[in-house]
Amino acid sequence: MNYVQPIRDPLLVENIANTLRENNERDYIMFMCGIYSGRRIGDILRLRIGDVKGKEFFVVSEQKTGKQLRIAVHPKLRVALKEFCKDRDPDDFLIQSREGYNKPIDRTVAYRILSKAGRKFGLENIGTHTMRKTFGYFHYLQYKNLGTLMIIFGHSSESVTKRYIGIDVEHANKTIKNLCILN
């Protein structure tokens, strides 16, 4: 299993979002849900139009933990969802597959979509967790509050959250680059 990283450059996040939007609005919505909610891909793929359409919050039962969470819908995500959900049946899956009737795409398809978009911009360690890690990375940069992020992610400790979003690795690499031994 490859270890995926967050996307740390806001311009890259924007470029990937724009590329996904140009190729397929559904893929763009999936990406927006991931980077603005911090949810796992399995939870995003189970969302239906009625779960998010016109909502300020949506409720997910986490696939991994079984916990029910009430998640605020970021204003940018709400705008994207408004247009995408317009005139769609509330029972339809939000991230719908083209195969079969009213089925979501599976995790493998989601991975391929994100991996392809990432490779276009030279990113190799990208996968479905990249969206969640990107959310966490930018949340941490803005608020510097690991405790809140730990609660959002459902992690058992701040050290787990810090490692998950790559803050320790990033800091360690910066110290290596800036180490002064010889003049």
VEXDREN-2710 file (C-alpha; in Angstrom, 1 decimal):
% VEXDREN-2710
k/r/px/py/pz
1/MET/0.0/0.0/0.0
2/ASN/1.3/3.4/-0.9
3/TYR/1.5/6.2/1.6
4/VAL/-0.4/9.1/0.2
5/GLN/0.3/12.7/1.1
6/PRO/-1.8/15.8/1.4
7/ILE/-1.6/18.4/-1.4
8/ARG/0.3/21.2/0.3
9/ASP/0.2/23.8/-2.5
10/PRO/-3.1/25.7/-2.7
11/LEU/-2.5/26.4/-6.4
12/LEU/-2.2/22.7/-7.1
13/VAL/-5.4/22.0/-5.2
14/GLU/-7.1/24.6/-7.4
15/ASN/-5.6/23.2/-10.6
16/ILE/-6.7/19.7/-9.8
17/ALA/-10.2/20.9/-8.9
18/ASN/-10.4/22.8/-12.2
19/THR/-9.1/19.9/-14.2
20/LEU/-11.6/17.5/-12.6
21/ARG/-14.4/20.0/-13.2
22/GLU/-13.5/20.4/-16.9
23/ASN/-13.4/16.6/-17.3
24/ASN/-16.4/15.6/-15.3
25/GLU/-18.6/17.6/-12.8
26/ARG/-19.2/14.5/-10.7
27/ASP/-15.5/14.0/-10.1
28/TYR/-15.1/17.7/-9.2
29/ILE/-18.0/17.3/-6.7
30/MET/-16.3/14.2/-5.2
31/PHE/-13.0/16.2/-4.8
32/MET/-14.8/19.2/-3.3
33/CYS/-16.6/17.0/-0.8
34/GLY/-13.3/15.4/0.2
35/ILE/-11.2/18.6/0.6
36/TYR/-14.0/20.6/2.3
37/SER/-15.5/17.9/4.6
38/GLY/-12.5/15.8/5.6
39/ARG/-14.6/12.6/5.3
40/ARG/-13.3/9.3/4.1
41/ILE/-14.1/8.3/0.5
42/GLY/-16.4/5.5/1.7
43/ASP/-18.6/8.0/3.5
44/ILE/-18.6/10.4/0.5
45/LEU/-19.5/7.7/-1.9
46/ARG/-22.6/6.7/0.2
47/LEU/-24.0/10.2/0.1
48/ARG/-27.2/10.8/-1.8
49/ILE/-28.5/14.0/-3.4
50/GLY/-31.1/14.3/-0.6
51/ASP/-28.4/14.2/2.0
52/VAL/-26.7/17.3/0.7
53/LYS/-29.1/19.3/-1.5
54/GLY/-29.8/22.7/0.1
55/LYS/-28.3/21.6/3.4
56/GLU/-26.1/23.5/5.8
57/PHE/-25.1/20.2/7.4
58/PHE/-25.2/16.7/6.3
59/VAL/-25.2/13.6/8.5
60/VAL/-22.9/10.6/7.8
61/SER/-22.7/7.3/9.6
62/GLU/-19.0/6.6/9.4
63/GLN/-18.4/3.4/7.6
64/LYS/-15.2/2.7/9.6
65/THR/-16.4/3.5/13.1
66/GLY/-20.2/3.4/12.8
67/LYS/-20.4/6.8/14.5
68/GLN/-23.0/9.3/13.2
69/LEU/-21.5/12.7/12.5
70/ARG/-23.2/16.0/11.6
71/ILE/-20.8/17.8/9.2
72/ALA/-21.1/21.5/8.3
73/VAL/-21.2/22.2/4.6
74/HIS/-18.5/24.7/3.6
75/PRO/-19.9/27.6/1.6
76/LYS/-17.8/26.8/-1.4
77/LEU/-19.0/23.2/-1.4
78/ARG/-22.6/24.4/-0.9
79/VAL/-22.3/26.6/-4.1
80/ALA/-20.9/23.6/-6.1
81/LEU/-23.6/21.3/-4.7
82/LYS/-26.4/23.7/-5.5
83/GLU/-25.8/23.6/-9.2
84/PHE/-24.9/19.9/-9.3
85/CYS/-27.9/18.8/-7.4
86/LYS/-30.4/21.0/-9.2
87/ASP/-33.2/18.9/-10.9
88/ARG/-31.8/15.6/-9.5
89/ASP/-33.7/13.0/-7.6
90/PRO/-33.1/13.1/-3.8
91/ASP/-32.6/9.3/-3.8
92/ASP/-29.9/9.3/-6.4
93/PHE/-26.3/8.8/-5.3
94/LEU/-24.3/12.0/-5.3
95/ILE/-21.2/10.4/-6.9
96/GLN/-23.1/8.1/-9.3
97/SER/-21.6/5.5/-11.5
98/ARG/-22.4/5.3/-15.2
99/GLU/-22.8/1.6/-14.9
100/GLY/-26.0/0.1/-13.5
101/TYR/-28.9/2.1/-12.1
102/ASN/-28.3/4.5/-9.3
103/LYS/-25.1/3.1/-7.9
104/PRO/-22.1/5.1/-6.6
105/ILE/-18.7/4.7/-8.1
106/ASP/-16.5/2.4/-6.1
107/ARG/-13.3/3.2/-4.3
108/THR/-11.1/1.9/-7.1
109/VAL/-12.7/4.2/-9.6
110/ALA/-12.3/7.2/-7.2
111/TYR/-8.7/6.3/-6.7
112/ARG/-8.1/6.2/-10.5
113/ILE/-9.8/9.6/-11.0
114/LEU/-7.7/11.3/-8.3
115/SER/-4.5/9.5/-9.3
116/LYS/-4.8/10.5/-12.9
117/ALA/-5.5/14.1/-12.0
118/GLY/-2.6/14.2/-9.6
119/ARG/-0.2/12.7/-12.2
120/LYS/-1.1/15.5/-14.6
121/PHE/0.5/17.9/-12.1
122/GLY/3.4/15.7/-11.2
123/LEU/2.0/14.3/-8.0
124/GLU/2.7/10.6/-7.4
125/ASN/1.6/9.9/-3.9
126/ILE/-2.0/10.8/-4.4
127/GLY/-5.1/8.6/-3.6
128/THR/-8.5/8.8/-2.0
129/HIS/-7.1/9.7/1.4
130/THR/-5.3/12.7/-0.2
131/MET/-8.5/14.7/-0.1
132/ARG/-9.0/14.0/3.7
133/LYS/-5.3/14.7/4.4
134/THR/-5.4/17.9/2.3
135/PHE/-8.4/19.1/4.4
136/GLY/-6.5/18.3/7.6
137/TYR/-3.3/20.0/6.4
138/PHE/-5.0/23.3/5.5
139/HIS/-7.2/23.2/8.6
140/TYR/-4.1/22.9/10.7
141/LEU/-2.3/25.7/8.8
142/GLN/-5.3/28.0/9.3
143/TYR/-6.2/27.2/12.9
144/LYS/-3.1/25.5/14.4
145/ASN/-5.4/23.4/16.6
146/LEU/-4.7/19.7/16.5
147/GLY/-7.3/19.0/19.2
148/THR/-10.1/20.2/17.0
149/LEU/-8.8/18.4/14.0
150/MET/-8.4/15.3/16.1
151/ILE/-12.1/15.5/16.9
152/ILE/-13.1/16.1/13.3
153/PHE/-11.1/13.0/12.2
154/GLY/-12.0/10.9/15.2
155/HIS/-8.4/10.2/16.0
156/SER/-7.3/8.9/19.4
157/SER/-4.5/11.5/19.9
158/GLU/-3.0/14.7/18.5
159/SER/0.2/12.8/17.6
160/VAL/-1.8/10.5/15.3
161/THR/-3.4/13.5/13.7
162/LYS/-0.1/15.3/13.2
163/ARG/1.4/12.2/11.6
164/TYR/-1.7/11.7/9.5
165/ILE/-1.6/15.1/7.9
166/GLY/2.2/15.0/7.4
167/ILE/3.1/17.9/9.7
168/ASP/5.9/15.9/11.4
169/VAL/7.4/14.8/8.1
170/GLU/7.2/18.3/6.6
171/HIS/8.9/19.9/9.6
172/ALA/11.6/17.2/9.7
173/ASN/12.4/17.8/6.0
174/LYS/12.5/21.5/6.5
175/THR/15.0/21.1/9.3
176/ILE/17.2/18.8/7.2
177/LYS/17.2/21.4/4.3
178/ASN/18.0/24.3/6.7
179/LEU/20.6/22.5/8.7
180/CYS/23.9/24.4/8.8
181/ILE/27.0/22.3/9.5
182/LEU/29.6/23.8/7.3
183/ASN/29.9/27.4/6.3
END
